């Protein structure tokens, strides 16, 4: 068996394509890691070698994202869905630990993932409310983020445990172009953001966030682990919250394996961390650093998204783009055909060119091109050319 492969052109939304060089190195390390005679999946999660992987991953991420000393990095089992529940229970406890009061989490709903996060908070009986649902501003459909002036009065002067948003909605192709000013500038509101599908795709100011959560399987690794970046102050406030008092108030107690201060105190290894999965994440971090970091990757991503959106916009009589131009995702480009009966033909022609993973999410249909970091400019050019030729040939 060879470790070489033809470079794929896979636009799947997750699990997603990874750099071939990362997988080649990971394959070797799965057999024999650091020359110790054991594969990385066979070593103790508290061994010197495993601790080295954890520390290296933290260090490389801090370098890539310019994470300030005010914030801590940790890794936790699960994905975004685990994050929905752990964020709600930890953050309501943090607010109580800081103020002695209970306040709701606020949710800015721009698509299915932020909606699911709100629903999970409610299911756990964490006080939560929707600040706005973008569908109410766009004829009952996702694809638009309302201007702050249309909803900021629901935030200003009010108490929230945290304010939650999904920075990039993978299903609906909606991405926040910048963080809301009314939340960013309020020192009493902690901004919590799901960056699962756009982490390391562009430069951001980490100091603006109270918590960043990012499932690995879209842009930085394999399924099974989630990256968290959190203000140290929030960790301290969670620790101050009496569990007996939280129980008295009818608030959920966070399971110990997902209790943020416990995970951080144990260096992400309170329970058995999937160290092979984390090693692949760190190899991706190292790969990005060699490319020139987030600055270089962000410029490449901007070029890729422009290539594809320009091709779709140039053929607007043939393609429909349901997302407003002000909030189009650079990671997940969604589109449909205006002419019926051609969807399967488009996919067949794409497959003939080895362009795979383009079928849209089952809840919305159409097509979705997830152009994550691992996809090259050349691959996206190939798809843009197909978009143009298919429109001309089937007009």
C-alpha positions as CSV (number, residue, x, y, z in Angstrom):
1,X,0.0,0.0,0.0
2,X,1.3,3.4,-0.9
3,X,0.9,6.7,1.0
4,X,0.6,8.7,-2.2
5,X,-2.7,9.7,-3.8
6,X,-4.0,11.8,-6.5
7,X,-4.9,15.2,-4.9
8,X,-8.7,15.1,-4.3
9,X,-11.1,17.9,-5.3
10,X,-13.6,17.2,-2.5
11,X,-16.1,20.0,-1.6
12,X,-17.8,18.1,1.2
13,X,-18.9,20.2,4.2
14,X,-17.5,17.8,6.9
15,X,-15.8,15.6,7.5
16,X,-13.8,17.4,4.9
17,X,-10.7,17.1,2.8
18,X,-7.3,17.5,4.6
19,X,-3.9,18.3,3.2
20,X,-2.3,15.1,1.8
21,X,1.1,15.9,3.5
22,X,-0.7,15.9,6.9
23,X,-2.3,12.6,6.3
24,X,1.0,11.1,5.1
25,X,2.8,12.1,8.2
26,X,-0.1,11.0,10.4
27,X,-0.1,7.6,8.7
28,X,3.6,7.1,9.7
29,X,3.0,8.3,13.2
30,X,0.1,5.9,13.6
31,X,2.6,3.0,13.3
32,X,5.6,4.5,15.1
33,X,5.5,7.9,16.8
34,X,8.7,9.7,17.5
35,X,10.6,6.5,17.1
36,X,9.2,5.0,20.4
37,X,8.1,1.8,18.7
38,X,4.4,2.5,19.4
39,X,1.8,4.3,17.3
40,X,0.4,7.6,18.6
41,X,-3.0,6.0,19.2
42,X,-1.4,3.5,21.5
43,X,0.3,5.7,24.0
44,X,-1.1,6.9,27.3
45,X,-2.9,10.3,27.1
46,X,-0.9,11.4,30.2
47,X,2.5,10.3,28.9
48,X,5.3,12.7,28.1
49,X,4.8,12.2,24.3
50,X,1.0,12.8,24.5
51,X,1.6,15.9,26.7
52,X,4.0,17.1,24.1
53,X,1.2,16.8,21.4
54,X,-1.2,18.8,23.6
55,X,1.3,21.5,24.4
56,X,2.5,21.8,20.7
57,X,-1.1,22.1,19.5
58,X,-1.9,24.8,22.0
59,X,1.3,26.7,21.2
60,X,0.8,26.5,17.4
61,X,-2.8,27.7,17.6
62,X,-1.8,30.6,19.8
63,X,0.8,31.6,17.2
64,X,-1.6,31.2,14.3
65,X,-4.4,33.2,15.9
66,X,-2.3,35.6,18.0
67,X,-4.2,34.5,21.1
68,X,-3.6,37.0,24.0
69,X,-2.5,36.0,27.5
70,X,-6.0,36.8,28.7
71,X,-7.3,33.6,27.0
72,X,-6.8,29.9,27.5
73,X,-6.8,27.1,24.9
74,X,-8.1,23.6,25.5
75,X,-9.5,20.6,23.6
76,X,-12.5,18.6,24.5
77,X,-14.1,15.4,23.1
78,X,-17.2,15.8,20.9
79,X,-18.2,18.4,18.3
80,X,-20.4,21.3,17.9
81,X,-23.4,19.6,19.3
82,X,-21.5,18.9,22.5
83,X,-20.5,22.5,22.5
84,X,-24.1,23.7,22.4
85,X,-24.8,22.1,25.8
86,X,-21.5,22.7,27.5
87,X,-21.5,26.3,26.5
88,X,-25.0,26.9,27.9
89,X,-24.3,25.2,31.3
90,X,-20.8,26.6,31.8
91,X,-21.6,30.2,30.8
92,X,-24.8,30.5,32.8
93,X,-22.7,29.3,35.8
94,X,-20.0,31.8,35.0
95,X,-22.4,34.7,35.1
96,X,-23.9,33.5,38.4
97,X,-20.4,33.1,39.8
98,X,-19.5,36.6,38.8
99,X,-22.7,38.5,39.7
100,X,-24.7,36.2,42.0
101,X,-27.6,36.6,39.5
102,X,-29.2,34.4,36.8
103,X,-29.5,35.9,33.3
104,X,-30.5,34.4,30.0
105,X,-28.2,33.5,27.2
106,X,-29.0,35.5,24.1
107,X,-29.0,33.8,20.7
108,X,-28.5,35.5,17.3
109,X,-30.1,32.9,15.0
110,X,-28.8,33.1,11.4
111,X,-29.2,29.4,10.4
112,X,-29.8,25.9,11.5
113,X,-26.8,25.6,13.7
114,X,-27.4,28.6,15.9
115,X,-31.1,27.6,16.0
116,X,-30.1,24.1,17.3
117,X,-27.8,25.6,19.9
118,X,-30.6,27.7,21.3
119,X,-32.9,24.7,21.3
120,X,-30.3,22.7,23.3
121,X,-30.1,25.5,25.9
122,X,-33.8,25.5,26.3
123,X,-33.9,21.7,26.5
124,X,-31.4,21.8,29.4
125,X,-33.6,24.5,31.1
126,X,-30.8,27.1,30.8
127,X,-32.5,30.5,30.6
128,X,-32.2,31.5,27.0
129,X,-33.9,33.8,24.5
130,X,-33.7,34.5,20.8
131,X,-32.5,38.1,20.2
132,X,-33.4,37.8,16.6
133,X,-34.2,35.0,14.1
134,X,-32.9,36.1,10.7
135,X,-35.8,34.2,8.9
136,X,-38.2,36.9,10.3
137,X,-36.3,39.5,8.3
138,X,-36.0,37.6,5.0
139,X,-39.5,36.2,4.0
140,X,-39.2,33.1,6.3
141,X,-35.8,32.0,4.9
142,X,-32.2,32.0,6.1
143,X,-29.8,33.9,3.9
144,X,-29.6,37.4,5.4
145,X,-28.2,39.0,8.6
146,X,-30.3,42.0,9.7
147,X,-28.5,45.3,10.4
148,X,-27.7,46.0,14.0
149,X,-30.1,48.9,14.0
150,X,-33.0,46.4,13.5
151,X,-32.2,44.5,16.7
152,X,-29.7,46.2,19.0
153,X,-32.4,47.7,21.2
154,X,-33.1,44.1,22.4
155,X,-29.5,44.0,23.7
156,X,-28.6,47.5,25.0
157,X,-29.1,48.0,28.7
158,X,-30.2,44.4,29.3
159,X,-28.5,41.6,31.2
160,X,-27.3,38.4,29.5
161,X,-25.1,35.6,30.7
162,X,-23.6,35.5,27.2
163,X,-24.5,36.3,23.6
164,X,-24.2,33.4,21.1
165,X,-23.7,33.3,17.4
166,X,-22.5,30.9,14.7
167,X,-19.9,32.8,12.8
168,X,-20.4,30.7,9.7
169,X,-23.6,28.7,9.0
170,X,-22.4,25.7,7.1
171,X,-25.8,24.6,5.8
172,X,-27.2,28.0,4.7
173,X,-23.9,29.6,3.5
174,X,-24.2,32.6,5.8
175,X,-21.2,34.2,7.4
176,X,-20.9,37.2,9.8
177,X,-18.6,39.7,8.0
178,X,-17.7,41.2,11.4
179,X,-18.7,40.9,15.0
180,X,-21.8,43.0,16.1
181,X,-20.6,46.3,17.6
182,X,-23.3,46.6,20.2
183,X,-22.1,43.3,21.7
184,X,-18.4,43.7,21.1
185,X,-18.3,47.1,22.8
186,X,-20.4,46.0,25.9
187,X,-18.0,44.9,28.7
188,X,-20.9,43.2,30.5
189,X,-21.7,40.7,27.6
190,X,-19.5,37.8,26.8
191,X,-19.5,37.0,23.1
192,X,-19.6,33.2,22.4
193,X,-19.0,32.1,18.9
194,X,-19.1,28.8,17.0
195,X,-16.3,28.9,14.5
196,X,-16.4,25.3,13.5
197,X,-16.4,25.9,9.7
198,X,-14.3,29.1,9.4
199,X,-11.7,28.9,12.1
200,X,-8.2,29.8,10.7
201,X,-9.8,30.9,7.4
202,X,-9.2,34.6,8.1
203,X,-7.6,36.8,10.7
204,X,-9.8,37.7,13.7
205,X,-9.3,39.6,17.0
206,X,-9.5,36.9,19.6
207,X,-9.7,39.5,22.4
208,X,-13.3,40.4,21.2
209,X,-14.6,36.9,22.2
210,X,-15.4,35.4,25.6
211,X,-15.5,31.9,24.1
212,X,-14.6,30.4,20.7
213,X,-15.7,26.9,19.9
214,X,-14.7,25.0,16.8
215,X,-15.4,21.4,15.9
216,X,-12.3,20.1,14.1
217,X,-13.9,18.1,11.2
218,X,-14.5,20.9,8.8
219,X,-11.4,23.1,8.5
220,X,-8.7,21.7,10.8
221,X,-8.9,17.9,11.4
222,X,-10.9,14.8,12.0
223,X,-14.2,14.4,13.8
224,X,-14.1,13.7,17.6
225,X,-12.4,16.8,19.1
226,X,-13.4,20.4,19.5
227,X,-11.1,23.4,20.0
228,X,-12.0,26.0,22.7
229,X,-10.5,29.4,23.4
230,X,-11.8,31.0,26.5
231,X,-11.2,34.1,28.7
232,X,-9.4,33.0,31.8
233,X,-11.8,35.3,33.8
234,X,-14.7,33.2,32.6
235,X,-12.9,30.0,33.9
236,X,-12.5,31.7,37.3
237,X,-16.2,32.7,37.4
238,X,-17.4,29.2,36.6
239,X,-15.3,27.9,39.5
240,X,-16.9,30.5,41.9
241,X,-20.4,29.1,41.1
242,X,-21.7,26.8,43.9
243,X,-23.1,23.7,42.4
244,X,-25.6,23.4,45.3
245,X,-26.8,26.9,44.6
246,X,-27.1,26.2,40.9
247,X,-29.2,23.1,41.6
248,X,-31.4,25.1,44.0
249,X,-32.0,27.6,41.2
250,X,-33.0,24.8,38.8
251,X,-29.9,25.2,36.6
252,X,-28.2,22.2,35.1
253,X,-24.9,21.1,36.5
254,X,-22.3,20.5,33.8
255,X,-21.0,16.9,33.5
256,X,-17.5,16.8,34.9
257,X,-15.9,15.8,31.6
258,X,-17.3,19.0,30.0
259,X,-16.7,21.3,33.0
260,X,-14.3,23.9,31.5
261,X,-12.2,24.6,34.6
262,X,-11.8,20.9,35.2
263,X,-10.7,20.2,31.6
264,X,-8.2,23.2,31.7
265,X,-6.8,22.2,35.1
266,X,-6.1,18.7,33.7
267,X,-4.5,20.1,30.5
268,X,-7.3,18.7,28.3
269,X,-6.6,15.2,29.6
270,X,-9.1,14.8,32.5
271,X,-10.5,11.8,30.5
272,X,-8.9,10.0,27.7
273,X,-8.3,12.5,24.9
274,X,-8.1,11.0,21.4
275,X,-4.5,12.0,21.0
276,X,-4.2,10.8,17.4
277,X,-7.0,13.1,16.4
278,X,-5.3,16.0,18.2
279,X,-2.0,15.2,16.5
280,X,-3.7,15.5,13.1
281,X,-5.1,18.9,14.2
282,X,-1.6,20.0,15.2
283,X,-0.1,18.8,11.9
284,X,-2.7,21.0,10.2
285,X,-1.6,23.9,12.4
286,X,2.0,23.3,11.4
287,X,1.1,23.1,7.8
288,X,-0.6,26.5,7.9
289,X,2.3,28.1,9.7
290,X,4.6,26.8,6.9
291,X,2.2,28.4,4.3
292,X,2.6,31.8,6.0
293,X,-0.1,31.6,8.7
294,X,-3.6,32.9,8.7
295,X,-2.7,36.0,6.7
296,X,-1.5,34.0,3.7
297,X,-4.4,31.5,4.0
298,X,-7.0,34.3,4.3
299,X,-5.7,35.9,1.1
300,X,-6.0,32.5,-0.7
301,X,-9.5,32.0,0.6
302,X,-10.6,35.4,-0.5
303,X,-9.3,34.6,-4.0
304,X,-11.1,31.2,-4.1
305,X,-14.4,32.6,-3.0
306,X,-14.3,35.5,-5.5
307,X,-13.5,33.1,-8.3
308,X,-16.6,31.0,-7.6
309,X,-19.0,33.8,-6.7
310,X,-17.9,35.8,-9.8
311,X,-18.7,32.8,-12.0
312,X,-22.1,32.3,-10.4
313,X,-23.0,36.0,-10.5
314,X,-21.9,36.2,-14.2
315,X,-24.6,33.6,-14.9
316,X,-27.3,34.9,-12.7
317,X,-29.9,34.0,-15.3
318,X,-29.1,30.4,-14.7
319,X,-28.0,30.1,-11.1
320,X,-29.8,31.3,-8.0
321,X,-27.7,32.5,-5.0
322,X,-30.1,32.5,-2.0
323,X,-27.7,34.4,0.4
324,X,-27.5,38.2,0.4
325,X,-24.2,39.5,-0.9
326,X,-23.6,41.2,2.4
327,X,-23.2,38.0,4.3
328,X,-22.1,35.3,1.8
329,X,-19.9,32.6,3.3
330,X,-16.4,32.3,1.9
331,X,-16.3,28.7,3.2
332,X,-19.6,27.3,2.1
333,X,-21.0,28.6,-1.3
334,X,-24.6,27.5,-1.8
335,X,-26.5,27.8,-5.0
336,X,-29.4,26.3,-7.0
337,X,-30.3,25.9,-10.7
338,X,-33.2,28.0,-11.9
339,X,-33.9,25.4,-14.6
340,X,-35.6,22.3,-13.3
341,X,-34.4,18.8,-14.0
342,X,-30.7,19.5,-14.4
343,X,-29.4,18.9,-10.9
344,X,-28.3,15.3,-11.5
345,X,-26.6,16.3,-14.8
346,X,-24.6,19.0,-13.0
347,X,-23.4,16.5,-10.4
348,X,-22.6,13.9,-13.1
349,X,-20.5,16.4,-15.0
350,X,-18.8,17.5,-11.8
351,X,-18.0,13.9,-10.9
352,X,-16.5,13.3,-14.4
353,X,-14.1,16.1,-13.5
354,X,-13.5,14.5,-10.1
355,X,-15.2,17.4,-8.4
356,X,-17.0,15.6,-5.5
357,X,-19.1,16.5,-2.5
358,X,-21.2,19.2,-4.1
359,X,-24.6,18.1,-3.3
360,X,-26.4,20.5,-1.0
361,X,-27.6,19.7,2.5
362,X,-30.7,17.6,2.5
363,X,-32.7,20.3,4.3
364,X,-32.2,22.9,1.6
365,X,-31.2,21.0,-1.6
366,X,-29.3,22.4,-4.5
367,X,-25.5,22.6,-4.3
368,X,-22.9,23.5,-1.7
369,X,-19.2,24.0,-2.4
370,X,-17.3,23.9,0.8
371,X,-14.0,25.6,-0.1
372,X,-12.1,25.1,3.1
373,X,-8.4,25.8,3.6
374,X,-7.3,22.5,2.2
375,X,-8.8,23.1,-1.3
376,X,-6.4,24.8,-3.7
377,X,-7.1,27.8,-5.9
378,X,-6.7,25.5,-8.9
379,X,-9.4,23.2,-7.8
380,X,-11.8,26.1,-7.2
381,X,-10.9,27.4,-10.7
382,X,-11.9,24.0,-12.1
383,X,-15.3,24.3,-10.4
384,X,-15.8,27.9,-11.6
385,X,-15.1,26.8,-15.2
386,X,-17.7,24.1,-14.9
387,X,-20.2,26.6,-13.5
388,X,-19.7,28.8,-16.6
389,X,-19.6,26.1,-19.3
390,X,-22.6,24.2,-17.8
391,X,-24.7,27.4,-17.9
392,X,-23.8,28.1,-21.5
393,X,-24.5,24.5,-22.6
394,X,-27.8,24.2,-20.8
395,X,-29.3,27.7,-21.2
